[in-house]
Amino acid sequence: MRRGSDTHRLVRWIWTSRRVDARVARAALVPASCLWAGGMRLRELAYRAGALRVHRLPAPTIAIGNLSVGGSGKTPIAGWVAEHLVAAGYHPGILLRGVGGDEALVHREAVPGAIVVPDPDRRRGAAAAVAAGADVLVLDDAYQRMDVARDLNVCLISAETTRAVRWPLPAGPWREGWRALERADAVIVTRKRADAATALELADTLRDRVAGPVAIAHLGLSVVRGLVSGREQQLEVLAGRRVVAASAIADPEAFVAQVKHTGAQVQVATWKDHHAFRDEDVAWLAHAARRADHVVVTAKDAVKLRDRWPASVPEPLVAMLAVAFEAGEDDLRAAIDRTVGARA
């Protein structure tokens, strides 16, 4: 049993393979990559020169973003920042583009003390969040949003991207190159399937490029939770079992690797990032749930499936990610506190 996105596998092959045919495919995309890189550079210069206006938001602003396409952990890290602010007595507003609606629902479930506003217009979203009582703003996926000022600019770099070529889109996964780290006030190296040594080596490489803290965070599975019941179980429940790992996220390989690490016998089902599950998709998953011991889905996909799951079919298990810092957590928390306190 396997369902997969051929387009997704093709893109990952182009971005990571060192085979001759992959190199030829990348070479054909290089002119488009040069245009992309030139356009991003001109855009940045236009904002710096004042030709394009940068707007100040009405509350202390922390931006979370990355340099590559998807899979760096922006949503869980933005949630971690919001949870830190809630614990410190603030009422954070989380602003995001709202593509697909899934990430907004994840934030609402994960950080009930936050005001979540999905709106592609960050100024309008900020106004709505402040009107609802937010006193700090956390911008999810905003490193390239240079139209709004931020008091703390946090850039995520996935340790898994060390496998990828260094070409800009579309020949490689990079929205911007490492030169863009000069805009960062802090960097978090995230890892899912990469080992700790790879993440540490990457962090050491980046320290000279960033004036602020460089932290390392492991985004690993902590527990599984019943999709409908919410009943929590330890990961050992998957060991040796026949599991369908189903996801519609930017980096399904990392999710599959995490599920395999539990000792499960894994079959894979993937859809494109932000996929809106259709009735036939839900029916396919229900059929898989009857045949396998478990269907395991991501939290991002669970919010789209929960209200549509057939009552007669065994519920999927939701793999819950936990943010565990391996270096730099105290310095990062201190930077957040200083930033918010100074602006407030």
N, C-alpha and C positions, 0 to 999 in steps of 0.2 A: 504494500500500500504506500503510494507516494504521490504527493501533489506538489508541484513546484513552479516557480516563476522562471521560465527560460531567459527572459530579459535580464532578471536580476543576476542569474549565474553568468550570463555573457558579460555584463558590466564588471562584475567582480573579477572575472578571468582577465579582461583587458587591463584592469587596474593593478593586478597582483602577479600575473604570470610572467615569467622570464623566458618563456618559449619563443622561438623565432616567429611563429604565426601571430602570437600576441604582440610582439614588438612591431610587426608590420601593421597590425590593426591600429596600434597606438600612433604610429607614424602618420597614418592617414588622418588622424584627428588633431595632430599638432597645430595646423593652421588655425583651427577653431579654438584651441587652447590659447594660442598667442592672442587672438582677438579677445577672448575672455579676460586674460590677465591684463591686457592693455586697457580694457574697459574698466576693470576694477581699480586699476591704478589711477586712471584719469578721474574716476568718481571720487576717490579718496583725496586727490589733490584739489578737486573742486570744493569739497567741504572744508579743507584746511585753508584754502584761499578766501573763503567766504562767498564764493560764487553760488554755492548751495547752502541754504540756511540750516543751522543746528538749533533745535528747540530745547529749552530747559523744561523739564517736567516738574510738577508742583509738589514733589516730595523727594526725599533722598532716594537715589536710584542705583540699583546694583544690576548689571547686565551679565547674563550667562550666555556664552556662545562658543563656537568652535571654528576651526579653519578648514575642516573637511566636511564632506557630505555625510550627515547622519551617523548614528551609532556611537557617539562619544559619551552619551549619558547626560545630555542637557536637562532632560526632565527630572531624573532623580536628584541631580545636583541642585537644580533650582528648588526642588522640594526640600532638600536638606537645608539650604539657605533660609527658606521660609520658616522651616521648623525651628531653626536657631533663633530667628527673629521673634517668633511667637514665644519661645521660652524666655527671651529677654524682655518680654512685656510689650512688644510692638504688635501692630495689626497690619501684616504685610498684604499688599496686593500683588498677585502674580499676573503678569501681562504676557500674552502669547498670541501668535497669529491666528490660531483657531482652525488650522487646516485639519479637516476630517472630524474635528470635535473630540477625538479620543484623548488627547493630552490634557485638555481642560477638565474632562471628567476624572482622569487619573489624579490631577492636582486636587480637585475637590474632595476626592475620597481620602487621599494621603495626608492632606493638610487642612482639616476642617476649620482651623482657626484663621485661614487665609481667605481673602476675597479674590476670586479667579475671574479674570475678564479676558475672553478671547475676542480680539479685534485686530485686524491687520493694521489699523491706524493706531500706533502706540500713543500718540497724543490724546486721541479720543478715549482710548482705553484707560490711560492714566487719569483723565478727568473723571471717568465713571468710577474708577476704583477709589479715588480720594473722596468723591461724593458719597460713596458707600461706607467711608470710615477708614480707609487705608492711610497709614502714616509713613510707610516705606514701600517702595516699588521694586519688585524683582522681575526683570525682563528675561523671559525664557527664549532662547535662540535669537540673540540680538547683537552678536559681535559685529556683524556687517551693517547693522542699522545705525548708520552715522548721522541720520537726520535728527536723532534725539541724543542729548547729552547724558552722561552717566557719571556718578560719583565714584563707582568702583567697577572696573571692566575686567571680568574674569573670563579667561580663555581656557577651554578644555582641549586637550590633545589626547586622543586615544592611543594607548600603547600598541594596539593592533594595527595602526596605520604605518608602523615601521615596516610592514610587509608590502605596502603599496608603493608604486612609483611616485616620483615627486612632481609629476606634471599637473598643471591646473586642469580644471574641467574643460572638455569632456574626456581628454586622454588620460587623466588621473582624477582622484577624488577631491582635489584641493580647491576650495573656494578662493583662498588666498595662501600665499607662501609664508614662510616663517618670518619674513621681513615685517609682516603685519603684527608680530608680537610686540613691536615697539609701542603699540597702543594698549597693551595689557598692563593692568595693575597687579594681577596675580594670575598664575597658571595652575591648573590641576591636570596632572597626568592621570587618566582613568584607564583601568584595565578590567577586562571581563575574562577572556580566555588566555591572554598573554600572561607569562609568568612574572613574578615579582622582580626578578633580575632585569628583565627587559624594560619594565616600567622605571626602575631605578636608574638604569643607564640613560634612558630618554630624559628623565628629570635632570640628571647631571649635565646633559648636553644643553638643556634649556636655561640653566641658571644664569649664565652670563648674558642672556638676551632679555631678561626681565628684571626690573628694579625691585619688584615686590616678591612675596612668597611664592615658592613652587612646591605644591603639595602632590601627594600620590593617593589616589582613592581606588579601592577595589570594589567593583560593583558585582557582587556575587549573590547567588540565590540563598535565601535564609530559611524559608519555610514554603510550604504549599498550602493553599487555602481553597476550600470548596467554592466553585463559581457562584452557586445559589445559596448554599447553607452558610458559607463563611467559616466553616469548621477548619481549624488550623491543624496541620499535621507536619511532622518532621520530614526532612528530605529522604530519610531512610525508607519511607513507604514506597519509593520508586525503585529501589535497588532490586535488580534482577527481573523487573516487570517489563511487559511489552507496552511501550509508551509512544504515543504520537505527539511529537513536539510541533504545535501549530502556531504560526505567527504571521503577522502582517506588519513588520517593522523594518527599519533601515538596515539592520545588521543581524539577519536571522542566523548566520553561522555562529555568532557568539552565543546566542540563546541555545542553539542545538548543542554546542560544546558544553555549556553549563549543565544542561539536562543529562547529557551523557556522563558527566563527571559524577553524577549521583549513583552510577552503576546500572542505570536503566538500559534496556535494549530499545534503541530509539529509531523510529521511523519519522520522516520529515514531511511537513506540509507547510508551504509558504505562499503568501500572497504579497503583492506590492505594498510598500509603506503607506499607511493611512487607508488601506482598502476598506470600503464600506461593504460589510458582509451581506450578501444577497441570501434569499431564502434557500437557494440551491447550495450555497456554501455551508449554511447552518445544517442542512440535511446531510451533506457530506461529512461534516464533523460528527453529527449524531450517529451516523453509520459507523464511523471510525471508533466512536466511544463504545459501541456495542461489541466490536470485534477485538479491540485492544483492552489491556487492563486499565489504562488511563489515557485520557487526552490531557495534555498540559499546554496551557496558553499563557501569554504574557499579561501583565496587568493592563497594558495599553489596549490589548484586544478584548480583555474580559469585560470592560465597560460597554463594549458594543454588542456583546453576546449575552450578557446576564439576563436581560428582560425577554430574550427571544429563545431561551433554551427550553426544549421540550421536557415537560415534567416527567415523562415516562422513560427518559434516557438517563443513564448515570452521568452525574455532573462532571465537567472537566475540573481539573485542579489548576489554580492560578499560581504561577511561579512568582514569588515575591522577592524583589531585589532589595538588598540592604547596602547602604553606603558605609564602607569601613575604611577610614583613613589609615594609611600605612606610613605617612610622613607629612609634616607641615600643617596638621589640623589646628594646632593652637595658634600658629601665626596667621592662618586664614581667618579663624574666628576673631582674632584681635583686629585684623584689617577691616572686617565687616563692622565690628563695634566702633572702631575709630571713625569710619566713614559715616555711619549713620549718626553717631553722636555729634560729629563736626557740623554736618548739614542741619541737623535738628536744632 
